[in-house]
Amino acid sequence: VALKAYDRAVKACDRALAMAENNAEAWRTKADALRLWADDLEMLKKFTDALAAVETALELDSRDATAYALRGAVLTKLGRREEAIRSFDEALRLDESYHWAWKEKGKALYFHGNAQAALDLFVELSSSSDQFKSQSLAGRILTLRALRQTEAADQLWRDSFGGPQQDADAYLKLARSFREFNALSEALAAYREAIQAN
């Protein structure tokens, strides 16, 4: 299923390029879709090595918030979400303003099926960090849908992008953020919007 979504994204870019061969944004979008496709094909074999490396880092420095957050991200990818959440909690105990750890914890909560806690975290993150604006938006949309609040999710999308100036870069960032959540149909929709906005 994932490979078909990437294939559709690349084909959508190819159609845009057939109309305007010099469209740098479409080329970048295609390159990004291809990069994410390749990432999916290769990343699982590296997570065990990554976990071993971060465990070694933590043995050397047990007060490293970044290492705990990285451990949480790796554990999330490995499906060990309860352990991941504990790692994020430790990272945030060491550095409560570590927004990347907050964002990754929200993803772990979402993947663990705790949509309400994830939504609460993404709402807080959206008001405290501009750096993770697109990720918190994607997280809020997806968690609202998981909570069966589809109308609220759709309204959030419209409120975020409904103005007269549609920003292709914002759609690209949102597509990448949806991809972080393995939400390929939403990522594809955002890529399409980016192409149309361009």
C-alpha positions, -999 to 999 in steps of 0.1 A, spaced: 0 0 0 28 24 10 47 19 -23 15 25 -43 10 59 -25 46 69 -32 41 58 -68 10 79 -71 28 109 -56 57 106 -81 32 102 -110 14 134 -98 47 152 -99 54 138 -133 21 151 -146 29 186 -132 63 184 -148 48 175 -182 29 208 -180 59 228 -168 92 211 -172 111 239 -154 89 238 -123 115 236 -95 89 231 -68 75 200 -86 110 187 -90 117 192 -53 84 175 -45 92 146 -67 127 143 -51 112 144 -16 86 117 -25 114 95 -39 135 101 -8 107 91 15 101 60 -7 137 50 -4 137 57 33 108 33 39 126 6 20 158 8 40 151 22 74 140 -9 94 173 -28 91 191 2 106 170 6 137 186 -22 157 220 -7 151 207 28 161 192 14 193 225 -2 202 243 30 195 220 52 216 221 27 244 258 30 244 255 68 245 232 66 275 257 43 293 283 70 288 261 99 297 228 91 315 219 128 316 217 133 279 182 144 270 189 141 233 200 105 236 168 97 255 147 114 229 165 95 201 161 63 220 123 70 222 122 77 184 139 45 176 118 25 200 87 41 184 98 29 150 104 -6 164 69 -7 178 80 -6 214 59 24 222 55 21 260 93 20 263 95 49 238 71 70 259 92 63 290 123 75 271 106 107 260 95 113 296 131 110 308 143 133 280 116 158 290 124 155 327 160 165 318 149 193 294 113 202 296 117 227 267 129 201 243 102 205 216 115 178 193 111 153 222 75 166 228 67 161 191 82 126 190 63 117 222 31 129 206 38 106 177 45 77 201 12 83 219 -7 85 186 9 52 174 2 36 208 -35 44 204 -37 72 230 -52 98 206 -65 121 233 -32 124 251 -15 129 217 -40 156 207 -35 174 240 3 174 235 1 186 199 -23 214 209 3 225 235 32 221 210 14 242 184 12 271 209 47 268 222 69 260 192 68 275 157 96 251 147 72 221 147 41 239 134 35 215 105 41 184 127 17 196 154 -9 204 127 -6 170 112 -7 154 146 -38 174 155 -56 165 123 -48 128 126 -56 125 163 -89 143 157 -97 117 130 -86 89 153 -111 103 179 -138 103 152 -139 141 151 -136 142 113 -155 175 109 -131 192 134 -101 177 116 -114 189 82 -121 224 97 -86 226 111 -72 218 76 -95 245 61 -86 270 88 -49 264 83 -49 266 45 -82 282 35 -70 317 28 -64 332 -6 -27 328 -4 -20 291 -6 16 284 3 32 254 -16 60 252 10 35 249 39 18 221 20 51 204 15 60 206 52 26 193 60 30 164 36 64 155 52 48 157 86 20 134 76 46 110 63 62 110 98 29 95 110 28 70 81 -4 88 70 3 83 33 -31 93 19 -29 126 38 7 132 27 -4 125 -9 -33 150 -6 -9 176 8 16 170 -21 -12 175 -46 -22 208 -29 15 219 -30 16 212 -67 -17 231 -73 -6 260 -51 25 263 -72 
